[in-house]
Every structure is written in C-alpha cells, then in structure tokens.
Amino acid sequence: MNKKEKVVPRELLVPFIMITCLFSLWGFANDITNPMVAAFKTVMETTNAKASLIQFAFYGGYGTMAIPAALFVKRYTYKKGVLLGLLLYATGALLFYPAARFEMFGFFLGSLYILTFGLAFLETTANPYILSMGDESTATRRLNLAQSFNPLGSIFGMFIASKVILASLQSDVRDASGNLVFETMDAAEKAAVRTHDLAVIRDPYVMLGFVVLVMFVIILVSKMPERQNADHSVHAKDSFKRLFKNRKYREGVIAQVFYVATQIMCWTFIIQYAENLGYDKATAQNYNIAAMALFITSRFISTAMMKYVNARKMLTFFAIGGMITTTGVILIEGQLGLYCLVATSGFMSLMFPTIYGIALHGLGDDATIGAAGLVMAIVGGALMPPLQGAIIDMGEIGWLPAVNVSFILPFICFVVIAIYGYRTLTVFAKE
C-alpha cells in the first residue's frame, strides 16, 4: 500500500461527509428498533419468537429491496438513489402513527418493512460510493472510517430507546417482588396501558420521519459530484454471472449474512439476558449502550490499526475473539456472562465494512451489483433472531438458562466469519 495516498482526497471531502451522515441515520433506525422486540413482547402479550418478527420485517426489507436498489442506482444516479431511499425511510417511519392508532402489530411490521426499503437504497448507494472516493488501496480503510459514524447514530438510537421509550413503558412496571404488574391487570386496564405504551413507541419514529424529510430536502438542493454509477454498458445479468463465479465475493456474502445475524442477535437479546439476571428493560438497555460504546471505540482503533496490520488478518483474529466471548456468554451464568456479552461487541466492530471491502475489492464495473448482494446479506438479521427467540422461550436447557444456550447461534456465526477471514489470507490472498 502506498502510505502517501490519502484516505479521502481533499476535493471529495464534502461529499464524503454528506454521505457519511447517512451512515449515522440508518444506524439510529437499526438500534432504536432492536430493543422493540422486548417492548412488543410485553405490551402485545406475545412470545419472544413472535416479537422477533420485528427483526424479520426490519431486516427482511433489505433482502427484498437490495437488488432493485442496485439496478436503480446502476441505471440512474447515486443522488436519485439516495433521495428515493430517504423518501421510503420517511414513509415507513411516519406510518407508525396509524399503526399505533389501530394498535395492530402487523401494521408496525409493515411500517418497518417499508422503512427498510429506504435503508436498502441508502446502503446500496452509500457503501460503494464511499469505496470509490479515492485510491483503491485505501478503500477498506475509507469504508471503515465512514462506517465508524454508523455506531454514533446507533448509540443515540439506543439512548432514545432506553431513556425515552423503555423507561416510559407502563407495561414494564414491576412490583416489590420483581413481577410485572401488567400481567395482573384486567382487560380494561391492559387496554389503557397498551394505548399509552404504543404511543410512547410511536412518537420517536414519527419525529425521525420528519428529520429524514429534512435530510431529503438538503440532499435534493445540494450538488453531488457525478460518479461512474449510471452504467448502461454493463448488463446486470452478466454481472451476476461473474459475481457468482467469484469465490472471494461469493463467500464474502455468506460471511456477511452470518455477521449481521450475530450482531442483531447480540444487540437484541442482551435485554433478555440481563432480564434473566433480574434487571428491568431500561436498565438492561444500558448494557446495550455500553456494548455500543465499546463497539465504537474498537471501530476507531481497528481502523487506525489497518494502516499497519493487514485487514484480513484482523478479521480472522477478531472472529476468534468473538468465539471466545460467546463461549463465556453460554457457559458462565450471572454478571460475568453479561460482561462477556458486552465484550463481544468489541470484536464485532470491524467486521461489516472489512468483509464488505474485501469482497468488493477488484470487482470494477460489477461493484454496484456486488454491493447489492452484500446489502442483501443483511437479511441474516431477519433469519436467526426468531430462531434464537424460540430457543429462549424454552426456559431452561439442561443445567443452563435457555437464554444462555441461545448464544450458540452467534458462536456458530463467528466460526463462519473466522473461516472466511482465514481463507482470505490463504486461498484468496492474491485476489
């Protein structure tokens, strides 16, 4: 690598900053939503597995819209892709108002599904755009830098979830014995509490919708530099064929599916893990915030380290670290197991952008469609959380609480990522 190459050239600094702001915007949406699984489980009186459909709807939107988003961006411009993404994002968020009005869980799921159509457009556009803003030798570092601002939005989303939503839920009030008062109420009392709590959940999303509309107007009136994104000469069908034959890319998509799955499971069910130790939801969410703070710190440190240490080697070692901490989460009961779960976020920090950068490296004109496959891989966050929720609903497995045992799924995910990291160092070293 030429160490004199700037991560972001001076002439591209302003558009880099503007696009990087979008990373924080979808980070906020991701992590205000994760705790809603626990919130809806109580207020809608459902199981962990059914409440996890929140994640199925949220991350399923990526799987549905990533390829159409890539085709749109390939035919038109990055700016139009961003604008359409912001419009869909705002629409989904604003639909929380009628969803709360009708008190229909399915309506909330539909709103989140539409919201993530917008996020799919934003991620499919922003990630390859950031990679293209400078020399290819600094592309992975540049994406890690931009992605470092994603968890800043995430931690703000977690803070709002903890201090504004979870702390205000009347359905989570407990008596002196630690039991939920909501469970002992009659039907009329429960209905009143449900109306109150759904309004509490609704309001931050509606306000978010208006913020996104403001961002839409800012991007609309701004002049964004034209990049080589509107490509009519390269047919999508040919790109798909080349990408499918590319082992490094193909296995990168698989690794990304498992990474997103483990991230969402760890950040969603940390609340249930802490509740099993006697914490209420709002206090449990504080551990999620601590995990995100560690994630942010580790992201900045690891990005700086990439100037001196091979990114592929770091990916491998961090995946092994995740395997070690999730082993502790599974086998160690009590506070120490919870600390292991928080520590896992430190090892997750560099994975998404590093897998993304490695898989897209050298793809040339196929990068836009390739990016869509990696964004589509976010569907991993839809597939595994319901399975983990079903395991948690079992109560106990052997001598361990089921919530502990459920983290065997993130452990398996880290194994897959470690294998990919190792193969990038050996089999794919020259690709």
C-alpha positions, 0 to 999 in steps of 0.5 A, a space after each residue: 500500500 502506498 502510505 502517501 495516498 490519502 484516505 479521502 482526497 481533499 476535493 471529495 471531502 464534502 461529499 464524503 461527509 454528506 454521505 457519511 451522515 447517512 451512515 449515522 441515520 440508518 444506524 439510529 433506525 437499526 438500534 432504536 428498533 432492536 430493543 422493540 422486540 422486548 417492548 412488543 413482547 410485553 405490551 402485545 402479550 406475545 412470545 419472544 419468537 413472535 416479537 422477533 418478527 420485528 427483526 424479520 420485517 426490519 431486516 427482511 426489507 433489505 433482502 427484498 429491496 437490495 437488488 432493485 436498489 442496485 439496478 436503480 442506482 446502476 441505471 440512474 444516479 447515486 443522488 436519485 438513489 439516495 433521495 428515493 431511499 430517504 423518501 421510503 425511510 420517511 414513509 415507513 417511519 411516519 406510518 407508525 402513527 396509524 399503526 399505533 392508532 389501530 394498535 395492530 402489530 402487523 401494521 408496525 411490521 409493515 411500517 418497518 418493512 417499508 422503512 427498510 426499503 429506504 435503508 436498502 437504497 441508502 446502503 446500496 448507494 452509500 457503501 460503494 460510493 464511499 469505496 470509490 472516493 479515492 485510491 483503491 488501496 485505501 478503500 477498506 480503510 475509507 469504508 471503515 472510517 465512514 462506517 465508524 459514524 454508523 455506531 454514533 447514530 446507533 448509540 443515540 438510537 439506543 439512548 432514545 430507546 432506553 431513556 425515552 421509550 423503555 423507561 416510559 413503558 407502563 407495561 414494564 412496571 414491576 412490583 416489590 417482588 420483581 413481577 410485572 404488574 401488567 400481567 395482573 391487570 384486567 382487560 380494561 386496564 391492559 387496554 389503557 396501558 397498551 394505548 399509552 405504551 404504543 404511543 410512547 413507541 410511536 412518537 420517536 419514529 414519527 419525529 425521525 420521519 420528519 428529520 429524514 424529510 429534512 435530510 431529503 430536502 438538503 440532499 435534493 438542493 445540494 450538488 453531488 459530484 457525478 460518479 461512474 454509477 449510471 452504467 448502461 454498458 454493463 448488463 446486470 445479468 452478466 454481472 451476476 454471472 461473474 459475481 457468482 463465479 467469484 469465490 472471494 465475493 461469493 463467500 464474502 456474502 455468506 460471511 456477511 449474512 452470518 455477521 449481521 445475524 450475530 450482531 442483531 442477535 447480540 444487540 437484541 437479546 442482551 435485554 433478555 439476558 440481563 432480564 434473566 439476571 433480574 434487571 428491568 428493560 431500561 436498565 438492561 438497555 444500558 448494557 446495550 449502550 455500553 456494548 455500543 460504546 465499546 463497539 465504537 471505540 474498537 471501530 476507531 482503533 481497528 481502523 487506525 490499526 489497518 494502516 499497519 496490520 493487514 485487514 484480513 488478518 484482523 478479521 480472522 483474529 477478531 472472529 476468534 475473539 468473538 468465539 471466545 466471548 460467546 463461549 463465556 456468554 453460554 457457559 458462565 451464568 450471572 454478571 460475568 456472562 453479561 460482561 462477556 456479552 458486552 465484550 463481544 461487541 468489541 470484536 464485532 466492530 470491524 467486521 461489516 465494512 472489512 468483509 464488505 471491502 474485501 469482497 468488493 475489492 477488484 470487482 470494477 464495473 460489477 461493484 454496484 451489483 456486488 454491493 447489492 448482494 452484500 446489502 442483501 446479506 443483511 437479511 441474516 438479521 431477519 433469519 436467526 433472531 426468531 430462531 434464537 427467540 424460540 430457543 429462549 422461550 424454552 426456559 431452561 436447557 439442561 443445567 443452563 438458562 435457555 437464554 444462555 444456550 441461545 448464544 450458540 447461534 452467534 458462536 456458530 456465526 463467528 466460526 463462519 466469519 473466522 473461516 472466511 477471514 482465514 481463507 482470505 489470507 490463504 486461498 484468496 490472498 492474491 485476489 
